[in-house]
Amino acid sequence: MTTPVTAPGLVRRMGRLWQLYLLVLPALIYLVVFKFWPMYGVQIAFRNFNPVDGFSGSPFAGWQHFERFFASPQFERVLENTLTLAVVNLLVAFPVPILLALMVNNLRDGRLQSFVRAVLYSPTFISTVVVVGMLYVLLSPRSGLVNQAIAVFGGDQVLFMGSPEWFRPIFVGSTVWQESGFQMVIYLAALAGIDPALHDAARVDGANTWQRIRHIDVPGILPTIVVLFMLAVGNLMNVSFEKALLMQTPLNRETSQVIQTYVYQAGLQQAQFSYSAAIGLFNSVVNLALLVTFHVVVRRARRNWGV
């Protein structure tokens, strides 16, 4: 049994370890100022906000802005686009770093492994604006390399960035290329923590590479996979706003209009602050519900499996 820490005991411990608490202080200040204090402004989702009266002085509107959003003709399309893009992006982009990490980890040549790891990780340093600019250049209907290759094989030029049906494949594909390297490094760090004696024993028993990956590597990084998947599910509805906005054109808006871009247009371009705050709050609540649900499912699964 552990004895509870009383207030005087906590003060003495903080005095004894003041260097560590001082080290944590900037992070705590950041959380309070940029994460917790802005929650005070969430109340504008339930008010008809105007800057003159401020947050607490604006007239109370209740659920009016939520009801307006749910009854809006944009609701079904925006929600469908967000969910479709988020789910497809999760299903496609999440397994790729795991496969890359397993392949890179099993490369025999150390120099080749370092080179491949650097090549796969380097797109992480390219900003989203630059990536979208590269997409516009490569997929240009006249001078783009992709359309020139299509023309060489006798095909017709495609307006990739202006076609609604091409928005999601381009969005997901560019996300995989840009972000897989960073996630791969996390899994490589988890693989580095696996005891090499397990692989040595498996080789003695005659296990080949695929068997060692299946029975040693994958179970070894399974906790990391679960944690990262839980975070991805909790962030499912937060589609990359910057990329979606930069890739959005009047021609592909049918599939590119997601909750984040809709909030930007309603809140900043049209100055509907309360309405956009209500939409953002709805999006956050859905993310929280997904995170809690998946956490409960994982905890019950671990209990049933005895993990």
Phi, psi and omega per residue, in radians:
M1 nan 2.321 3.103
T2 -1.698 2.360 -3.139
T3 -1.377 2.377 -3.140
P4 -1.136 2.566 -3.136
V5 -1.462 2.063 3.117
T6 -1.444 2.947 -3.126
A7 -1.049 -0.831 3.093
P8 -1.073 -0.675 3.117
G9 -1.141 -0.644 3.104
L10 -1.153 -0.707 3.126
V11 -1.118 -0.727 3.118
R12 -1.125 -0.714 3.141
R13 -1.159 -0.708 3.089
M14 -1.110 -0.640 3.095
G15 -1.182 -0.582 -3.126
R16 -1.330 -0.562 -3.099
L17 -1.984 0.675 -3.033
W18 -1.108 -0.469 3.134
Q19 -1.124 -0.710 -3.138
L20 -1.190 -0.730 3.117
Y21 -1.157 -0.602 3.077
L22 -1.147 -0.616 3.108
L23 -1.169 -0.599 -3.124
V24 -1.425 -0.336 -3.027
L25 -0.982 -0.807 3.133
P26 -1.032 -0.664 3.115
A27 -1.158 -0.683 3.103
L28 -1.142 -0.726 3.105
I29 -1.085 -0.726 3.112
Y30 -1.060 -0.787 -3.140
L31 -1.099 -0.753 -3.110
V32 -1.160 -0.784 -3.040
V33 -1.294 -0.750 -3.000
F34 -1.795 -0.218 -3.106
K35 -2.004 -0.830 -3.039
F36 -1.554 -0.794 -3.105
W37 -1.077 -0.692 3.103
P38 -1.073 -0.314 3.097
M39 -1.079 -0.380 3.088
Y40 -1.054 -0.562 -3.125
G41 -1.368 -0.112 3.139
V42 -1.104 -0.386 -3.098
Q43 -1.102 -0.316 3.126
I44 -1.166 -0.304 3.054
A45 -1.150 -0.360 -3.136
F46 -1.897 0.244 -3.136
R47 -2.330 2.824 2.956
N48 -1.580 1.462 -2.949
F49 -1.234 2.409 2.926
N50 -2.459 2.475 -3.028
P51 -1.058 -0.438 -3.087
V52 -1.205 -0.783 -3.110
D53 -1.458 -0.334 3.121
G54 1.401 -3.047 -3.080
F55 -1.097 -0.975 -3.033
S56 -1.414 -0.321 -3.106
G57 -1.566 -0.262 3.139
S58 -1.210 2.566 -3.101
P59 -1.117 2.470 -3.120
F60 -1.285 2.343 -3.098
A61 -2.073 -0.121 3.126
G62 1.151 -2.326 -3.096
W63 -1.614 0.286 -3.024
Q64 -1.019 -0.788 -3.073
H65 -1.258 -0.587 3.062
F66 -1.157 -0.789 3.124
E67 -1.083 -0.652 3.100
R68 -1.119 -0.719 3.125
F69 -1.166 -0.773 -3.139
F70 -1.133 -0.555 3.139
A71 -1.534 -0.116 -3.106
S72 -1.210 2.507 3.069
P73 -1.140 -0.281 3.123
Q74 -1.420 -0.287 -2.974
F75 -1.061 -0.937 -3.075
E76 -1.096 -0.749 -3.107
R77 -1.185 -0.778 -3.130
V78 -1.132 -0.771 3.141
L79 -1.148 -0.722 3.118
E80 -1.118 -0.775 3.120
N81 -1.078 -0.748 -3.120
T82 -1.139 -0.840 -3.113
L83 -1.143 -0.771 -3.128
T84 -1.083 -0.837 -3.126
L85 -1.137 -0.699 -3.112
A86 -1.184 -0.779 -3.105
V87 -1.182 -0.789 3.126
V88 -1.094 -0.736 3.116
N89 -1.096 -0.683 3.123
L90 -1.183 -0.806 -3.085
L91 -1.173 -0.568 -3.101
V92 -1.553 -0.807 -3.001
A93 -1.399 -0.461 -3.062
F94 -1.239 -0.761 -3.109
P95 -1.271 -0.407 -3.039
V96 -1.053 -0.829 3.118
P97 -1.068 -0.565 3.110
I98 -1.131 -0.811 3.133
L99 -1.121 -0.723 3.120
L100 -1.102 -0.741 -3.140
A101 -1.114 -0.733 3.128
L102 -1.130 -0.699 -3.141
M103 -1.213 -0.810 -3.129
V104 -1.119 -0.664 -3.111
N105 -1.145 -0.427 -3.101
N106 -1.743 0.171 3.028
L107 -1.256 2.329 -3.070
R108 -1.325 -0.761 -3.064
D109 -1.350 2.132 -3.123
G110 -1.130 -0.701 3.135
R111 -1.169 -0.730 3.106
L112 -1.109 -0.692 3.121
Q113 -1.094 -0.750 3.115
S114 -1.138 -0.701 3.135
F115 -1.137 -0.812 -3.139
V116 -1.117 -0.720 3.130
R117 -1.096 -0.708 3.130
A118 -1.180 -0.702 3.135
V119 -1.131 -0.742 -3.124
L120 -1.252 -0.513 -3.092
Y121 -1.474 -0.439 -3.021
S122 -1.041 -0.629 3.114
P123 -1.044 -0.326 3.130
T124 -1.087 -0.515 -3.085
F125 -1.427 -0.112 3.137
I126 -1.527 2.243 -3.111
S127 -1.212 2.784 -3.125
T128 -1.099 -0.645 3.135
V129 -1.070 -0.749 3.138
V130 -1.177 -0.698 3.132
V131 -1.069 -0.798 3.129
V132 -1.147 -0.659 3.062
G133 -1.074 -0.698 3.077
M134 -1.108 -0.658 3.120
L135 -1.109 -0.758 3.124
Y136 -1.091 -0.655 -3.141
V137 -1.243 -0.821 -3.092
L138 -1.197 -0.569 -3.044
L139 -1.789 0.232 3.119
S140 -1.024 2.389 -3.084
P141 -1.179 -0.357 -3.105
R142 -1.855 -0.918 -3.036
S143 -1.866 0.010 -3.101
G144 -1.204 2.500 -3.112
L145 -1.086 -0.660 -3.108
V146 -1.150 -0.811 -3.138
N147 -1.202 -0.542 3.055
Q148 -1.153 -0.687 3.084
A149 -1.148 -0.668 3.094
I150 -1.115 -0.705 3.132
A151 -1.154 -0.605 3.118
V152 -1.066 -0.656 -3.141
F153 -1.551 0.211 3.039
G154 1.502 0.204 -3.134
G155 -1.563 2.972 3.108
D156 -1.586 2.572 3.125
Q157 -1.143 2.524 -3.081
V158 -2.069 2.337 3.065
L159 -1.535 1.396 -3.011
F160 -1.045 -0.896 -3.032
M161 -1.314 -0.135 3.102
G162 -1.952 0.113 -3.110
S163 -1.824 2.166 3.139
P164 -1.030 -0.616 -3.090
E165 -1.266 -0.315 -3.140
W166 -1.676 -0.150 -3.077
F167 -1.095 -0.871 -3.071
R168 -1.152 -0.824 3.090
P169 -1.025 -0.704 3.140
I170 -1.186 -0.731 3.139
F171 -1.073 -0.868 -3.092
V172 -1.194 -0.761 -3.131
G173 -1.080 -0.749 3.113
S174 -1.199 -0.568 3.082
T175 -1.152 -0.740 3.095
V176 -1.063 -0.791 -3.114
W177 -1.131 -0.683 -3.026
Q178 -1.430 -0.640 -2.939
E179 -1.888 -0.218 -3.083
S180 -1.130 -0.591 -3.102
G181 -1.102 -0.694 3.135
F182 -1.153 -0.798 3.103
Q183 -1.125 -0.607 3.114
M184 -1.047 -0.700 -3.135
V185 -1.097 -0.643 3.110
I186 -1.100 -0.768 3.125
Y187 -1.218 -0.593 3.068
L188 -1.113 -0.658 3.081
A189 -1.121 -0.672 3.092
A190 -1.176 -0.668 3.112
L191 -1.167 -0.571 3.125
A192 -1.163 -0.353 3.128
G193 -1.488 -0.060 3.108
I194 -1.347 2.373 -3.101
D195 -1.120 2.099 3.123
P196 -1.056 -0.374 3.136
A197 -1.106 -0.489 3.102
L198 -1.139 -0.721 3.099
H199 -1.202 -0.686 3.114
D200 -1.090 -0.752 3.120
A201 -1.143 -0.665 3.133
A202 -1.164 -0.663 3.093
R203 -1.127 -0.696 3.112
V204 -1.080 -0.638 3.135
D205 -1.386 -0.012 3.075
G206 1.594 0.252 -3.141
A207 -1.298 2.354 3.083
N208 -1.502 -3.066 -3.049
T209 -1.093 -0.795 -3.108
W210 -1.119 -0.669 3.121
Q211 -1.178 -0.650 3.107
R212 -1.209 -0.641 3.077
I213 -1.117 -0.761 -3.066
R214 -1.212 -0.731 -2.989
H215 -1.753 -0.196 -3.128
I216 -2.114 -0.980 -3.042
D217 -1.173 -0.888 -3.096
V218 -1.090 -0.849 3.065
P219 -1.076 -0.525 -3.126
G220 -1.194 -0.590 -3.133
I221 -1.756 0.084 -3.115
L222 -1.023 -0.749 3.085
P223 -1.045 -0.670 3.097
T224 -1.145 -0.708 3.111
I225 -1.069 -0.760 -3.114
V226 -1.118 -0.785 -3.118
V227 -1.110 -0.815 -3.123
L228 -1.176 -0.612 3.102
F229 -1.203 -0.644 3.087
M230 -1.099 -0.757 3.101
L231 -1.140 -0.648 3.121
A232 -1.169 -0.682 3.102
V233 -1.163 -0.715 3.115
G234 -1.165 -0.329 3.120
N235 -1.933 0.352 -2.982
L236 -1.067 -0.751 -3.042
M237 -1.394 -0.133 -3.137
N238 -1.564 1.270 3.076
V239 -1.149 2.514 -3.096
S240 -0.956 1.836 -3.086
F241 -1.111 -0.787 -3.052
E242 -1.078 -0.794 -3.119
K243 -1.201 -0.750 -3.140
A244 -1.079 -0.696 -3.131
L245 -1.206 -0.731 -3.119
L246 -1.217 -0.564 3.139
M247 -1.482 -0.194 -3.071
Q248 -1.352 2.322 3.054
T249 -2.312 2.840 3.094
P250 -1.015 -0.409 -3.099
L251 -1.432 -0.543 -3.097
N252 -1.857 0.203 -3.067
R253 -1.098 -0.347 3.128
E254 -1.022 -0.601 3.126
T255 -1.984 -0.264 -3.078
S256 -1.618 -0.164 -3.141
Q257 -1.395 1.811 3.139
V258 -1.932 3.081 -3.071
I259 -1.034 -0.726 -3.077
Q260 -1.119 -0.779 3.124
T261 -1.221 -0.586 3.099
Y262 -1.160 -0.705 3.085
V263 -1.113 -0.714 3.118
Y264 -1.077 -0.789 -3.125
Q265 -1.184 -0.722 -3.124
A266 -1.300 -0.660 -3.042
G267 -1.448 -0.839 -3.051
L268 -1.644 -0.779 -3.090
Q269 -1.330 -0.598 -3.114
Q270 -1.883 -0.003 3.080
A271 1.006 0.589 3.056
Q272 -1.678 1.334 -2.959
F273 -1.154 -0.821 -3.107
S274 -1.157 -0.722 -3.135
Y275 -1.121 -0.791 3.135
S276 -1.196 -0.601 3.082
A277 -1.135 -0.663 3.097
A278 -1.116 -0.712 3.117
I279 -1.151 -0.752 3.106
G280 -1.105 -0.673 3.104
L281 -1.155 -0.707 3.064
F282 -1.039 -0.746 3.121
N283 -1.096 -0.720 3.140
S284 -1.182 -0.678 3.126
V285 -1.130 -0.701 3.098
V286 -1.102 -0.745 3.095
N287 -1.065 -0.753 3.132
L288 -1.111 -0.733 3.124
A289 -1.104 -0.714 3.110
L290 -1.124 -0.738 -3.129
L291 -1.122 -0.811 -3.132
V292 -1.124 -0.747 -3.134
T293 -1.078 -0.826 -3.123
F294 -1.165 -0.630 3.103
H295 -1.085 -0.742 3.117
V296 -1.134 -0.729 3.136
V297 -1.095 -0.776 3.140
V298 -1.134 -0.730 -3.131
R299 -1.112 -0.730 3.105
R300 -1.186 -0.656 3.111
A301 -1.130 -0.728 3.101
R302 -1.106 -0.669 3.122
R303 -1.158 -0.694 -3.136
N304 -1.237 -0.596 -3.135
W305 -1.486 -0.147 -3.138
G306 1.283 0.476 -3.136
V307 -1.547 nan nan
